[in-house]
């Protein structure tokens, strides 16, 4: 059973590399859109409540860091799929 799966994986190796490349591109585009949305919403919130700018800014940085972490993880997985 494992032999059949490995043979199918080797046959579709080129297609897997294309899929991994598209996966990395989608992850990067999604992260860019997400961080842009976080930034615009944070600036809008700061303009409405200037007194709470520090709290909003720190929350924005934490959320952006979490998105970047997930994106980096997705890119590493896609790179491993391309290289293996």
FENLIN-V961832 format. One record per helix or strand of 3 or more residues. SS is the DSSP state (A for helix, B for strand). FROM is the first residue (numbers start at 1). LEN is the number of residues. If there is no record, write none. Layout:
ss->{SS SS}
from->{FROM FROM}
len->{LEN LEN}
This chain:
ss->{A A A}
from->{2 13 50}
len->{10 36 34}
